[in-house]
Amino acid sequence: MRKPAAGAYQAAVTHLQVPAQQLIFVDDRQPNVDAAAAAGLKAIRFTGCAKTLEEELQQMGLEF
């Protein structure tokens, strides 16, 4: 399976044995981000700016 197929995200959730809503998916392609969000994952589109990504992750409760 490949992104953005829904089965790809479900396979990751199953493999990791973590509820989808506890996972954060980061990708630079909007269709992949949309599909991950539809599968129940928290999803962020990476735009190439590491500082912006860090801020978004912190807003989700991650600390560095």
mmCIF file as Biopython writes it, N, C-alpha, C and O atoms, coordinates in Angstrom:
data_model
#
loop_
_atom_site.group_PDB
_atom_site.id
_atom_site.type_symbol
_atom_site.label_atom_id
_atom_site.label_alt_id
_atom_site.label_comp_id
_atom_site.label_asym_id
_atom_site.label_entity_id
_atom_site.label_seq_id
_atom_site.pdbx_PDB_ins_code
_atom_site.Cartn_x
_atom_site.Cartn_y
_atom_site.Cartn_z
_atom_site.occupancy
_atom_site.B_iso_or_equiv
_atom_site.auth_seq_id
_atom_site.auth_asym_id
_atom_site.pdbx_PDB_model_num
ATOM 1   N N  . MET A ? 1  ? 0.830   -1.182 0.000  1.0 0.0 1  A 1 
ATOM 2   C CA . MET A ? 1  ? 0.000   0.000  0.000  1.0 0.0 1  A 1 
ATOM 3   C C  . MET A ? 1  ? 0.876   1.247  0.000  1.0 0.0 1  A 1 
ATOM 4   O O  . MET A ? 1  ? 2.004   1.250  0.492  1.0 0.0 1  A 1 
ATOM 5   N N  . ARG A ? 2  ? 0.318   2.285  -0.562 1.0 0.0 2  A 1 
ATOM 6   C CA . ARG A ? 2  ? 1.042   3.559  -0.634 1.0 0.0 2  A 1 
ATOM 7   C C  . ARG A ? 2  ? 0.114   4.697  -0.241 1.0 0.0 2  A 1 
ATOM 8   O O  . ARG A ? 2  ? -1.102  4.620  -0.411 1.0 0.0 2  A 1 
ATOM 9   N N  . LYS A ? 3  ? 0.708   5.740  0.280  1.0 0.0 3  A 1 
ATOM 10  C CA . LYS A ? 3  ? -0.056  6.951  0.557  1.0 0.0 3  A 1 
ATOM 11  C C  . LYS A ? 3  ? -0.566  7.499  -0.770 1.0 0.0 3  A 1 
ATOM 12  O O  . LYS A ? 3  ? 0.152   7.405  -1.765 1.0 0.0 3  A 1 
ATOM 13  N N  . PRO A ? 4  ? -1.711  8.040  -0.832 1.0 0.0 4  A 1 
ATOM 14  C CA . PRO A ? 4  ? -2.675  8.343  0.216  1.0 0.0 4  A 1 
ATOM 15  C C  . PRO A ? 4  ? -3.782  7.309  0.411  1.0 0.0 4  A 1 
ATOM 16  O O  . PRO A ? 4  ? -4.858  7.652  0.901  1.0 0.0 4  A 1 
ATOM 17  N N  . ALA A ? 5  ? -3.543  6.066  0.043  1.0 0.0 5  A 1 
ATOM 18  C CA . ALA A ? 5  ? -4.559  5.023  0.249  1.0 0.0 5  A 1 
ATOM 19  C C  . ALA A ? 5  ? -4.849  4.868  1.745  1.0 0.0 5  A 1 
ATOM 20  O O  . ALA A ? 5  ? -3.929  4.788  2.560  1.0 0.0 5  A 1 
ATOM 21  N N  . ALA A ? 6  ? -6.113  4.827  2.088  1.0 0.0 6  A 1 
ATOM 22  C CA . ALA A ? 6  ? -6.521  4.729  3.498  1.0 0.0 6  A 1 
ATOM 23  C C  . ALA A ? 6  ? -5.888  3.530  4.193  1.0 0.0 6  A 1 
ATOM 24  O O  . ALA A ? 6  ? -5.560  3.603  5.378  1.0 0.0 6  A 1 
ATOM 25  N N  . GLY A ? 7  ? -5.717  2.444  3.478  1.0 0.0 7  A 1 
ATOM 26  C CA . GLY A ? 7  ? -5.136  1.243  4.070  1.0 0.0 7  A 1 
ATOM 27  C C  . GLY A ? 7  ? -3.706  1.442  4.543  1.0 0.0 7  A 1 
ATOM 28  O O  . GLY A ? 7  ? -3.262  0.762  5.468  1.0 0.0 7  A 1 
ATOM 29  N N  . ALA A ? 8  ? -2.990  2.352  3.931  1.0 0.0 8  A 1 
ATOM 30  C CA . ALA A ? 8  ? -1.602  2.610  4.340  1.0 0.0 8  A 1 
ATOM 31  C C  . ALA A ? 8  ? -1.563  3.183  5.750  1.0 0.0 8  A 1 
ATOM 32  O O  . ALA A ? 8  ? -0.691  2.825  6.542  1.0 0.0 8  A 1 
ATOM 33  N N  . TYR A ? 9  ? -2.483  4.051  6.061  1.0 0.0 9  A 1 
ATOM 34  C CA . TYR A ? 9  ? -2.517  4.665  7.392  1.0 0.0 9  A 1 
ATOM 35  C C  . TYR A ? 9  ? -2.999  3.655  8.433  1.0 0.0 9  A 1 
ATOM 36  O O  . TYR A ? 9  ? -2.487  3.608  9.551  1.0 0.0 9  A 1 
ATOM 37  N N  . GLN A ? 10 ? -3.983  2.857  8.053  1.0 0.0 10 A 1 
ATOM 38  C CA . GLN A ? 10 ? -4.471  1.827  8.975  1.0 0.0 10 A 1 
ATOM 39  C C  . GLN A ? 10 ? -3.378  0.802  9.256  1.0 0.0 10 A 1 
ATOM 40  O O  . GLN A ? 10 ? -3.250  0.330  10.386 1.0 0.0 10 A 1 
ATOM 41  N N  . ALA A ? 11 ? -2.599  0.455  8.254  1.0 0.0 11 A 1 
ATOM 42  C CA . ALA A ? 11 ? -1.496  -0.488 8.459  1.0 0.0 11 A 1 
ATOM 43  C C  . ALA A ? 11 ? -0.475  0.082  9.437  1.0 0.0 11 A 1 
ATOM 44  O O  . ALA A ? 11 ? 0.054   -0.647 10.277 1.0 0.0 11 A 1 
ATOM 45  N N  . ALA A ? 12 ? -0.198  1.362  9.334  1.0 0.0 12 A 1 
ATOM 46  C CA . ALA A ? 12 ? 0.743   1.997  10.268 1.0 0.0 12 A 1 
ATOM 47  C C  . ALA A ? 12 ? 0.197   1.974  11.685 1.0 0.0 12 A 1 
ATOM 48  O O  . ALA A ? 12 ? 0.925   1.667  12.630 1.0 0.0 12 A 1 
ATOM 49  N N  . VAL A ? 13 ? -1.077  2.295  11.837 1.0 0.0 13 A 1 
ATOM 50  C CA . VAL A ? 13 ? -1.712  2.279  13.160 1.0 0.0 13 A 1 
ATOM 51  C C  . VAL A ? 13 ? -1.660  0.876  13.754 1.0 0.0 13 A 1 
ATOM 52  O O  . VAL A ? 13 ? -1.334  0.703  14.929 1.0 0.0 13 A 1 
ATOM 53  N N  . THR A ? 14 ? -1.979  -0.104 12.951 1.0 0.0 14 A 1 
ATOM 54  C CA . THR A ? 14 ? -1.948  -1.494 13.411 1.0 0.0 14 A 1 
ATOM 55  C C  . THR A ? 14 ? -0.537  -1.910 13.794 1.0 0.0 14 A 1 
ATOM 56  O O  . THR A ? 14 ? -0.329  -2.520 14.843 1.0 0.0 14 A 1 
ATOM 57  N N  . HIS A ? 15 ? 0.415   -1.587 12.965 1.0 0.0 15 A 1 
ATOM 58  C CA . HIS A ? 15 ? 1.813   -1.959 13.220 1.0 0.0 15 A 1 
ATOM 59  C C  . HIS A ? 15 ? 2.342   -1.303 14.498 1.0 0.0 15 A 1 
ATOM 60  O O  . HIS A ? 15 ? 3.025   -1.945 15.295 1.0 0.0 15 A 1 
ATOM 61  N N  . LEU A ? 16 ? 2.025   -0.038 14.684 1.0 0.0 16 A 1 
ATOM 62  C CA . LEU A ? 16 ? 2.527   0.689  15.851 1.0 0.0 16 A 1 
ATOM 63  C C  . LEU A ? 16 ? 1.765   0.359  17.134 1.0 0.0 16 A 1 
ATOM 64  O O  . LEU A ? 16 ? 2.256   0.600  18.236 1.0 0.0 16 A 1 
ATOM 65  N N  . GLN A ? 17 ? 0.566   -0.191 16.979 1.0 0.0 17 A 1 
ATOM 66  C CA . GLN A ? 17 ? -0.285  -0.543 18.122 1.0 0.0 17 A 1 
ATOM 67  C C  . GLN A ? 17 ? -0.549  0.661  19.019 1.0 0.0 17 A 1 
ATOM 68  O O  . GLN A ? 17 ? -0.497  0.578  20.246 1.0 0.0 17 A 1 
ATOM 69  N N  . VAL A ? 18 ? -0.834  1.780  18.360 1.0 0.0 18 A 1 
ATOM 70  C CA . VAL A ? 18 ? -1.150  3.028  19.040 1.0 0.0 18 A 1 
ATOM 71  C C  . VAL A ? 18 ? -2.440  3.555  18.408 1.0 0.0 18 A 1 
ATOM 72  O O  . VAL A ? 18 ? -2.596  3.480  17.189 1.0 0.0 18 A 1 
ATOM 73  N N  . PRO A ? 19 ? -3.364  4.085  19.209 1.0 0.0 19 A 1 
ATOM 74  C CA . PRO A ? 19 ? -4.577  4.650  18.614 1.0 0.0 19 A 1 
ATOM 75  C C  . PRO A ? 19 ? -4.240  5.768  17.616 1.0 0.0 19 A 1 
ATOM 76  O O  . PRO A ? 19 ? -3.337  6.573  17.847 1.0 0.0 19 A 1 
ATOM 77  N N  . ALA A ? 20 ? -4.974  5.799  16.523 1.0 0.0 20 A 1 
ATOM 78  C CA . ALA A ? 20 ? -4.705  6.770  15.460 1.0 0.0 20 A 1 
ATOM 79  C C  . ALA A ? 20 ? -4.655  8.197  15.989 1.0 0.0 20 A 1 
ATOM 80  O O  . ALA A ? 20 ? -3.806  8.981  15.567 1.0 0.0 20 A 1 
ATOM 81  N N  . GLN A ? 21 ? -5.544  8.542  16.899 1.0 0.0 21 A 1 
ATOM 82  C CA . GLN A ? 21 ? -5.611  9.913  17.400 1.0 0.0 21 A 1 
ATOM 83  C C  . GLN A ? 21 ? -4.396  10.304 18.240 1.0 0.0 21 A 1 
ATOM 84  O O  . GLN A ? 21 ? -4.235  11.475 18.586 1.0 0.0 21 A 1 
ATOM 85  N N  . GLN A ? 22 ? -3.539  9.336  18.571 1.0 0.0 22 A 1 
ATOM 86  C CA . GLN A ? 22 ? -2.316  9.629  19.316 1.0 0.0 22 A 1 
ATOM 87  C C  . GLN A ? 22 ? -1.100  9.762  18.399 1.0 0.0 22 A 1 
ATOM 88  O O  . GLN A ? 22 ? 0.006   10.031 18.868 1.0 0.0 22 A 1 
ATOM 89  N N  . LEU A ? 23 ? -1.302  9.575  17.102 1.0 0.0 23 A 1 
ATOM 90  C CA . LEU A ? 23 ? -0.202  9.654  16.140 1.0 0.0 23 A 1 
ATOM 91  C C  . LEU A ? 23 ? -0.224  10.981 15.402 1.0 0.0 23 A 1 
ATOM 92  O O  . LEU A ? 23 ? -1.288  11.538 15.135 1.0 0.0 23 A 1 
ATOM 93  N N  . ILE A ? 24 ? 0.954   11.479 15.077 1.0 0.0 24 A 1 
ATOM 94  C CA . ILE A ? 24 ? 1.086   12.701 14.290 1.0 0.0 24 A 1 
ATOM 95  C C  . ILE A ? 24 ? 1.772   12.343 12.977 1.0 0.0 24 A 1 
ATOM 96  O O  . ILE A ? 24 ? 2.862   11.772 12.960 1.0 0.0 24 A 1 
ATOM 97  N N  . PHE A ? 25 ? 1.119   12.687 11.899 1.0 0.0 25 A 1 
ATOM 98  C CA . PHE A ? 25 ? 1.626   12.424 10.553 1.0 0.0 25 A 1 
ATOM 99  C C  . PHE A ? 25 ? 2.090   13.745 9.939  1.0 0.0 25 A 1 
ATOM 100 O O  . PHE A ? 25 ? 1.356   14.733 9.958  1.0 0.0 25 A 1 
ATOM 101 N N  . VAL A ? 26 ? 3.297   13.758 9.401  1.0 0.0 26 A 1 
ATOM 102 C CA . VAL A ? 26 ? 3.850   14.951 8.768  1.0 0.0 26 A 1 
ATOM 103 C C  . VAL A ? 26 ? 4.243   14.594 7.337  1.0 0.0 26 A 1 
ATOM 104 O O  . VAL A ? 26 ? 4.940   13.607 7.102  1.0 0.0 26 A 1 
ATOM 105 N N  . ASP A ? 27 ? 3.791   15.403 6.390  1.0 0.0 27 A 1 
ATOM 106 C CA . ASP A ? 27 ? 4.094   15.152 4.982  1.0 0.0 27 A 1 
ATOM 107 C C  . ASP A ? 27 ? 4.038   16.478 4.242  1.0 0.0 27 A 1 
ATOM 108 O O  . ASP A ? 27 ? 3.394   17.422 4.700  1.0 0.0 27 A 1 
ATOM 109 N N  . ASP A ? 28 ? 4.703   16.551 3.111  1.0 0.0 28 A 1 
ATOM 110 C CA . ASP A ? 28 ? 4.695   17.791 2.336  1.0 0.0 28 A 1 
ATOM 111 C C  . ASP A ? 28 ? 3.599   17.824 1.276  1.0 0.0 28 A 1 
ATOM 112 O O  . ASP A ? 28 ? 3.398   18.851 0.628  1.0 0.0 28 A 1 
ATOM 113 N N  . ARG A ? 29 ? 2.894   16.719 1.095  1.0 0.0 29 A 1 
ATOM 114 C CA . ARG A ? 29 ? 1.835   16.663 0.077  1.0 0.0 29 A 1 
ATOM 115 C C  . ARG A ? 29 ? 0.460   16.715 0.730  1.0 0.0 29 A 1 
ATOM 116 O O  . ARG A ? 29 ? 0.133   15.884 1.577  1.0 0.0 29 A 1 
ATOM 117 N N  . GLN A ? 30 ? -0.339  17.696 0.329  1.0 0.0 30 A 1 
ATOM 118 C CA . GLN A ? 30 ? -1.651  17.894 0.934  1.0 0.0 30 A 1 
ATOM 119 C C  . GLN A ? 30 ? -2.563  16.672 0.810  1.0 0.0 30 A 1 
ATOM 120 O O  . GLN A ? 30 ? -3.269  16.364 1.770  1.0 0.0 30 A 1 
ATOM 121 N N  . PRO A ? 31 ? -2.586  15.961 -0.322 1.0 0.0 31 A 1 
ATOM 122 C CA . PRO A ? 31 ? -3.456  14.776 -0.388 1.0 0.0 31 A 1 
ATOM 123 C C  . PRO A ? 31 ? -3.104  13.726 0.682  1.0 0.0 31 A 1 
ATOM 124 O O  . PRO A ? 31 ? -3.994  13.069 1.222  1.0 0.0 31 A 1 
ATOM 125 N N  . ASN A ? 32 ? -1.819  13.574 0.981  1.0 0.0 32 A 1 
ATOM 126 C CA . ASN A ? 32 ? -1.412  12.627 2.014  1.0 0.0 32 A 1 
ATOM 127 C C  . ASN A ? 32 ? -1.831  13.107 3.393  1.0 0.0 32 A 1 
ATOM 128 O O  . ASN A ? 32 ? -2.274  12.314 4.223  1.0 0.0 32 A 1 
ATOM 129 N N  . VAL A ? 33 ? -1.692  14.404 3.636  1.0 0.0 33 A 1 
ATOM 130 C CA . VAL A ? 33 ? -2.098  14.990 4.919  1.0 0.0 33 A 1 
ATOM 131 C C  . VAL A ? 33 ? -3.609  14.838 5.100  1.0 0.0 33 A 1 
ATOM 132 O O  . VAL A ? 33 ? -4.073  14.466 6.178  1.0 0.0 33 A 1 
ATOM 133 N N  . ASP A ? 34 ? -4.365  15.124 4.057  1.0 0.0 34 A 1 
ATOM 134 C CA . ASP A ? 34 ? -5.825  14.991 4.122  1.0 0.0 34 A 1 
ATOM 135 C C  . ASP A ? 34 ? -6.243  13.546 4.393  1.0 0.0 34 A 1 
ATOM 136 O O  . ASP A ? 34 ? -7.148  13.303 5.191  1.0 0.0 34 A 1 
ATOM 137 N N  . ALA A ? 35 ? -5.598  12.601 3.743  1.0 0.0 35 A 1 
ATOM 138 C CA . ALA A ? 35 ? -5.929  11.184 3.928  1.0 0.0 35 A 1 
ATOM 139 C C  . ALA A ? 35 ? -5.580  10.725 5.342  1.0 0.0 35 A 1 
ATOM 140 O O  . ALA A ? 35 ? -6.330  9.957  5.944  1.0 0.0 35 A 1 
ATOM 141 N N  . ALA A ? 36 ? -4.466  11.180 5.867  1.0 0.0 36 A 1 
ATOM 142 C CA . ALA A ? 36 ? -4.079  10.825 7.236  1.0 0.0 36 A 1 
ATOM 143 C C  . ALA A ? 36 ? -5.096  11.369 8.225  1.0 0.0 36 A 1 
ATOM 144 O O  . ALA A ? 36 ? -5.504  10.671 9.153  1.0 0.0 36 A 1 
ATOM 145 N N  . ALA A ? 37 ? -5.501  12.608 8.028  1.0 0.0 37 A 1 
ATOM 146 C CA . ALA A ? 37 ? -6.498  13.212 8.912  1.0 0.0 37 A 1 
ATOM 147 C C  . ALA A ? 37 ? -7.827  12.453 8.822  1.0 0.0 37 A 1 
ATOM 148 O O  . ALA A ? 37 ? -8.491  12.240 9.837  1.0 0.0 37 A 1 
ATOM 149 N N  . ALA A ? 38 ? -8.208  12.053 7.626  1.0 0.0 38 A 1 
ATOM 150 C CA . ALA A ? 38 ? -9.444  11.289 7.441  1.0 0.0 38 A 1 
ATOM 151 C C  . ALA A ? 38 ? -9.374  9.935  8.143  1.0 0.0 38 A 1 
ATOM 152 O O  . ALA A ? 38 ? -10.399 9.383  8.542  1.0 0.0 38 A 1 
ATOM 153 N N  . ALA A ? 39 ? -8.147  9.398  8.292  1.0 0.0 39 A 1 
ATOM 154 C CA . ALA A ? 39 ? -7.950  8.115  8.966  1.0 0.0 39 A 1 
ATOM 155 C C  . ALA A ? 39 ? -7.867  8.287  10.488 1.0 0.0 39 A 1 
ATOM 156 O O  . ALA A ? 39 ? -7.710  7.309  11.218 1.0 0.0 39 A 1 
ATOM 157 N N  . GLY A ? 40 ? -7.972  9.529  10.959 1.0 0.0 40 A 1 
ATOM 158 C CA . GLY A ? 40 ? -7.988  9.764  12.392 1.0 0.0 40 A 1 
ATOM 159 C C  . GLY A ? 40 ? -6.676  10.208 13.001 1.0 0.0 40 A 1 
ATOM 160 O O  . GLY A ? 40 ? -6.605  10.435 14.208 1.0 0.0 40 A 1 
ATOM 161 N N  . LEU A ? 41 ? -5.633  10.339 12.191 1.0 0.0 41 A 1 
ATOM 162 C CA . LEU A ? 41 ? -4.343  10.799 12.692 1.0 0.0 41 A 1 
ATOM 163 C C  . LEU A ? 41 ? -4.327  12.319 12.765 1.0 0.0 41 A 1 
ATOM 164 O O  . LEU A ? 41 ? -5.029  12.989 12.006 1.0 0.0 41 A 1 
ATOM 165 N N  . LYS A ? 42 ? -3.537  12.859 13.669 1.0 0.0 42 A 1 
ATOM 166 C CA . LYS A ? 42 ? -3.265  14.289 13.648 1.0 0.0 42 A 1 
ATOM 167 C C  . LYS A ? 42 ? -2.307  14.484 12.481 1.0 0.0 42 A 1 
ATOM 168 O O  . LYS A ? 42 ? -1.341  13.734 12.339 1.0 0.0 42 A 1 
ATOM 169 N N  . ALA A ? 43 ? -2.566  15.477 11.651 1.0 0.0 43 A 1 
ATOM 170 C CA . ALA A ? 43 ? -1.780  15.610 10.424 1.0 0.0 43 A 1 
ATOM 171 C C  . ALA A ? 43 ? -1.328  17.051 10.217 1.0 0.0 43 A 1 
ATOM 172 O O  . ALA A ? 43 ? -2.081  17.999 10.437 1.0 0.0 43 A 1 
ATOM 173 N N  . ILE A ? 44 ? -0.087  17.184 9.792  1.0 0.0 44 A 1 
ATOM 174 C CA . ILE A ? 44 ? 0.521   18.483 9.536  1.0 0.0 44 A 1 
ATOM 175 C C  . ILE A ? 44 ? 1.143   18.462 8.146  1.0 0.0 44 A 1 
ATOM 176 O O  . ILE A ? 44 ? 1.809   17.501 7.763  1.0 0.0 44 A 1 
ATOM 177 N N  . ARG A ? 45 ? 0.914   19.530 7.403  1.0 0.0 45 A 1 
ATOM 178 C CA . ARG A ? 45 ? 1.608   19.668 6.112  1.0 0.0 45 A 1 
ATOM 179 C C  . ARG A ? 45 ? 2.916   20.406 6.354  1.0 0.0 45 A 1 
ATOM 180 O O  . ARG A ? 45 ? 2.927   21.520 6.877  1.0 0.0 45 A 1 
ATOM 181 N N  . PHE A ? 46 ? 4.014   19.772 5.967  1.0 0.0 46 A 1 
ATOM 182 C CA . PHE A ? 46 ? 5.333   20.374 6.096  1.0 0.0 46 A 1 
ATOM 183 C C  . PHE A ? 46 ? 5.588   21.242 4.877  1.0 0.0 46 A 1 
ATOM 184 O O  . PHE A ? 46 ? 5.544   20.765 3.743  1.0 0.0 46 A 1 
ATOM 185 N N  . THR A ? 47 ? 5.854   22.510 5.113  1.0 0.0 47 A 1 
ATOM 186 C CA . THR A ? 47 ? 6.027   23.461 4.016  1.0 0.0 47 A 1 
ATOM 187 C C  . THR A ? 47 ? 7.490   23.787 3.753  1.0 0.0 47 A 1 
ATOM 188 O O  . THR A ? 47 ? 7.797   24.633 2.914  1.0 0.0 47 A 1 
ATOM 189 N N  . GLY A ? 48 ? 8.394   23.121 4.464  1.0 0.0 48 A 1 
ATOM 190 C CA . GLY A ? 48 ? 9.813   23.362 4.255  1.0 0.0 48 A 1 
ATOM 191 C C  . GLY A ? 48 ? 10.446  24.209 5.333  1.0 0.0 48 A 1 
ATOM 192 O O  . GLY A ? 48 ? 11.659  24.422 5.321  1.0 0.0 48 A 1 
ATOM 193 N N  . CYS A ? 49 ? 9.651   24.695 6.260  1.0 0.0 49 A 1 
ATOM 194 C CA . CYS A ? 49 ? 10.169  25.538 7.334  1.0 0.0 49 A 1 
ATOM 195 C C  . CYS A ? 49 ? 10.169  24.751 8.647  1.0 0.0 49 A 1 
ATOM 196 O O  . CYS A ? 49 ? 9.112   24.475 9.214  1.0 0.0 49 A 1 
ATOM 197 N N  . ALA A ? 50 ? 11.350  24.397 9.115  1.0 0.0 50 A 1 
ATOM 198 C CA . ALA A ? 50 ? 11.474  23.601 10.331 1.0 0.0 50 A 1 
ATOM 199 C C  . ALA A ? 50 ? 10.909  24.330 11.544 1.0 0.0 50 A 1 
ATOM 200 O O  . ALA A ? 50 ? 10.320  23.701 12.422 1.0 0.0 50 A 1 
ATOM 201 N N  . LYS A ? 51 ? 11.080  25.637 11.603 1.0 0.0 51 A 1 
ATOM 202 C CA . LYS A ? 51 ? 10.584  26.417 12.741 1.0 0.0 51 A 1 
ATOM 203 C C  . LYS A ? 51 ? 9.058   26.353 12.807 1.0 0.0 51 A 1 
ATOM 204 O O  . LYS A ? 51 ? 8.486   26.200 13.886 1.0 0.0 51 A 1 
ATOM 205 N N  . THR A ? 52 ? 8.406   26.469 11.661 1.0 0.0 52 A 1 
ATOM 206 C CA . THR A ? 52 ? 6.949   26.382 11.610 1.0 0.0 52 A 1 
ATOM 207 C C  . THR A ? 52 ? 6.482   24.999 12.060 1.0 0.0 52 A 1 
ATOM 208 O O  . THR A ? 52 ? 5.521   24.881 12.820 1.0 0.0 52 A 1 
ATOM 209 N N  . LEU A ? 53 ? 7.158   23.959 11.592 1.0 0.0 53 A 1 
ATOM 210 C CA . LEU A ? 53 ? 6.809   22.595 12.010 1.0 0.0 53 A 1 
ATOM 211 C C  . LEU A ? 53 ? 6.971   22.448 13.515 1.0 0.0 53 A 1 
ATOM 212 O O  . LEU A ? 53 ? 6.103   21.886 14.183 1.0 0.0 53 A 1 
ATOM 213 N N  . GLU A ? 54 ? 8.068   22.946 14.047 1.0 0.0 54 A 1 
ATOM 214 C CA . GLU A ? 54 ? 8.295   22.865 15.487 1.0 0.0 54 A 1 
ATOM 215 C C  . GLU A ? 54 ? 7.171   23.563 16.251 1.0 0.0 54 A 1 
ATOM 216 O O  . GLU A ? 54 ? 6.689   23.039 17.255 1.0 0.0 54 A 1 
ATOM 217 N N  . GLU A ? 55 ? 6.754   24.730 15.789 1.0 0.0 55 A 1 
ATOM 218 C CA . GLU A ? 55 ? 5.673   25.467 16.446 1.0 0.0 55 A 1 
ATOM 219 C C  . GLU A ? 55 ? 4.360   24.689 16.391 1.0 0.0 55 A 1 
ATOM 220 O O  . GLU A ? 55 ? 3.624   24.638 17.377 1.0 0.0 55 A 1 
ATOM 221 N N  . GLU A ? 56 ? 4.069   24.088 15.247 1.0 0.0 56 A 1 
ATOM 222 C CA . GLU A ? 56 ? 2.832   23.304 15.109 1.0 0.0 56 A 1 
ATOM 223 C C  . GLU A ? 56 ? 2.858   22.087 16.029 1.0 0.0 56 A 1 
ATOM 224 O O  . GLU A ? 56 ? 1.847   21.752 16.646 1.0 0.0 56 A 1 
ATOM 225 N N  . LEU A ? 57 ? 4.002   21.433 16.120 1.0 0.0 57 A 1 
ATOM 226 C CA . LEU A ? 57 ? 4.126   20.278 17.019 1.0 0.0 57 A 1 
ATOM 227 C C  . LEU A ? 57 ? 3.971   20.695 18.480 1.0 0.0 57 A 1 
ATOM 228 O O  . LEU A ? 57 ? 3.361   19.978 19.274 1.0 0.0 57 A 1 
ATOM 229 N N  . GLN A ? 58 ? 4.521   21.847 18.828 1.0 0.0 58 A 1 
ATOM 230 C CA . GLN A ? 58 ? 4.371   22.348 20.191 1.0 0.0 58 A 1 
ATOM 231 C C  . GLN A ? 58 ? 2.913   22.671 20.489 1.0 0.0 58 A 1 
ATOM 232 O O  . GLN A ? 58 ? 2.450   22.452 21.608 1.0 0.0 58 A 1 
ATOM 233 N N  . GLN A ? 59 ? 2.188   23.186 19.508 1.0 0.0 59 A 1 
ATOM 234 C CA . GLN A ? 59 ? 0.766   23.473 19.685 1.0 0.0 59 A 1 
ATOM 235 C C  . GLN A ? 59 ? -0.031  22.190 19.923 1.0 0.0 59 A 1 
ATOM 236 O O  . GLN A ? 59 ? -1.102  22.225 20.528 1.0 0.0 59 A 1 
ATOM 237 N N  . MET A ? 60 ? 0.486   21.074 19.451 1.0 0.0 60 A 1 
ATOM 238 C CA . MET A ? 60 ? -0.158  19.779 19.665 1.0 0.0 60 A 1 
ATOM 239 C C  . MET A ? 60 ? 0.271   19.157 20.994 1.0 0.0 60 A 1 
ATOM 240 O O  . MET A ? 60 ? -0.164  18.059 21.340 1.0 0.0 60 A 1 
ATOM 241 N N  . GLY A ? 61 ? 1.119   19.858 21.727 1.0 0.0 61 A 1 
ATOM 242 C CA . GLY A ? 61 ? 1.501   19.379 23.054 1.0 0.0 61 A 1 
ATOM 243 C C  . GLY A ? 61 ? 2.845   18.718 23.150 1.0 0.0 61 A 1 
ATOM 244 O O  . GLY A ? 61 ? 3.215   18.248 24.226 1.0 0.0 61 A 1 
ATOM 245 N N  . LEU A ? 62 ? 3.604   18.662 22.054 1.0 0.0 62 A 1 
ATOM 246 C CA . LEU A ? 62 ? 4.933   18.067 22.110 1.0 0.0 62 A 1 
ATOM 247 C C  . LEU A ? 62 ? 5.932   19.093 22.644 1.0 0.0 62 A 1 
ATOM 248 O O  . LEU A ? 62 ? 5.852   20.280 22.327 1.0 0.0 62 A 1 
ATOM 249 N N  . GLU A ? 63 ? 6.855   18.624 23.446 1.0 0.0 63 A 1 
ATOM 250 C CA . GLU A ? 63 ? 7.874   19.508 23.982 1.0 0.0 63 A 1 
ATOM 251 C C  . GLU A ? 63 ? 9.244   19.030 23.521 1.0 0.0 63 A 1 
ATOM 252 O O  . GLU A ? 63 ? 9.482   17.830 23.391 1.0 0.0 63 A 1 
ATOM 253 N N  . PHE A ? 64 ? 10.122  19.960 23.280 1.0 0.0 64 A 1 
ATOM 254 C CA . PHE A ? 64 ? 11.468  19.649 22.808 1.0 0.0 64 A 1 
ATOM 255 C C  . PHE A ? 64 ? 12.481  20.061 23.839 1.0 0.0 64 A 1 
ATOM 256 O O  . PHE A ? 64 ? 13.681  19.883 23.631 1.0 0.0 64 A 1 
#
